[in-house]
Amino acid sequence: MSGKDEHRVAIDEDAQTPIEEVPCHMHMLRLFLGLILFPITIFTMWKTVQPREALLVICFGKLWKVIDEPGCHVIVPWGCSFHTISTKYITIDTEKSTISDLNGNPVIVGAIVNYHIVDPVKAFFNVEFVHNYVKVNAGTVLKAVVSKYPYESKDPSHPSLKNASDEIKLQLAEELRKRVRVAGVEVSLFDLSDLYYAPEIASAMLIRQQAQATIDARHLIVDGAVDIVGGALEGLSAKGVRVSESEAAKIASNLLCVLCSDGHTQNVLPLHA
């Protein structure tokens, strides 16, 4: 086995604490203490496991049992410590953070994460405070992924933060899964809950959005007016009305002026002496 393989095996063994058999003499000691301290033992030997919970029993420093069956269980407590791990689904909110998007614009972003513990042993032995571990890593992943995308994109097919595309959601969840797998946690949802420009550029970006909307509206109006003018000239020609090039140009000019004008237009007739 190469040194690289040995290193990999060491990491795997550290990530999973195996259930061990407690030596027989240790069990005899526990039972002996239970008999001597029977009045105390009788009241402390009952352990209740609720649904969606797991009870880890550590006996003399070794993981002895993992009980995940709901109900009441009898365990002589001497020499043992008991730790309850909830496997229920949990939802957390990440703290709102100011992050620069792909274009360098500061945006304020927050997210929600749904997850649950699938391996209580890893959750207890591999990390300290598993829920805080998930929350801190969620914030780190959020900053890393948000910085790869623009706040908004002109191309609808290009993913952006404003569109909250499935691609971004999947990438957030997958990146977090890689980080929290060592803690025995499965991430089911990682989605953006807050997204807006930072106050220092919010007014400037609003003006830019309004200007862009105005330009897009003008493009739409002009394209429609050109189609209408072309249709009008083709209609005249189809009905046998002969129009010279100068008259066609004047008709097109007048129609475009009327159709593209913001306000009400008035006809001006020239007076000839």
Stockholm file with secondary structure:
# STOCKHOLM 1.0

chainA/1-273         MSGKDEHRVAIDEDAQTPIEEVPCHMHMLRLFLGLILFPITIFTMWKTVQPREALLVICFGKLWKVIDEPGCHVIVPWGCSFHTISTKYITIDTEKSTISDLNGNPVIVGAIVNYHIVDPVKAFFNVEFVHNYVKVNAGTVLKAVVSKYPYESKDPSHPSLKNASDEIKLQLAEELRKRVRVAGVEVSLFDLSDLYYAPEIASAMLIRQQAQATIDARHLIVDGAVDIVGGALEGLSAKGVRVSESEAAKIASNLLCVLCSDGHTQNVLPLHA
#=GR chainA/1-273 SS CCHHHHHHHHHHHHHSCCCCCCCHHHHHHHHHHHHHTHHHHHHHSEEEECTTEEEEEEETTEEEEEECSCEEEECCCTTEEEEEEECSCEEEECCCEEEECTTSCEEEEEEEEEEEESCHHHHHHTSSSHHHHHHHHHHHHHHHHHTTSCSCCSSTTSCCTTTTCHHHHHHHHHHHHHHHGGGTEEEEEEEEEEEEECHHHHHHHHHHHHHHHHHHHHHHHHHHHHHHHHHHHHHHHHTTCCCCHHHHHHHHHHHHHHHHCSSCCCCCCCCCC
#=GC SS_cons         CCHHHHHHHHHHHHHSCCCCCCCHHHHHHHHHHHHHTHHHHHHHSEEEECTTEEEEEEETTEEEEEECSCEEEECCCTTEEEEEEECSCEEEECCCEEEECTTSCEEEEEEEEEEEESCHHHHHHTSSSHHHHHHHHHHHHHHHHHTTSCSCCSSTTSCCTTTTCHHHHHHHHHHHHHHHGGGTEEEEEEEEEEEEECHHHHHHHHHHHHHHHHHHHHHHHHHHHHHHHHHHHHHHHHTTCCCCHHHHHHHHHHHHHHHHCSSCCCCCCCCCC
//
